[in-house]
Amino acid sequence: MQRAHAALAHARGVGARLIPLGADRGAFARVASRDEGPPWRLLQVANLNPVKDQATLVQALAHVRQRGIDARLDLVGVDTLEGAVQDRAVSLGLATP
């Protein structure tokens, strides 16, 4: 779809450049290798806010852990919720105060 839009822009004399979403995994060297498998590591890098809804992500992790799956979650970002996500994680037994 993106290429089609770029082609339409070029056909009308407008320069367009495709910029891929995401990160080039090849640009990052692996610091250490590890076997695939538990503990599963999840990472979200985003501001903690209602739109990103980390509370639902924390709740989902609690469900996963209740099923005996060894999983960890790291949230990285500016906390605009004043500790509410951390409080929820503590109340679900996923973190210590």
Secondary structure, DSSP 4 states (H G I P E B T S, - for coil): -HHHHHHHHHHTT-------SS--GGGS--SS---SSSSEEEEEES-BSTTTTHHHHHHHHHHHHHTT--EEEEEES-B-STTHHHHHHHHTTSS--
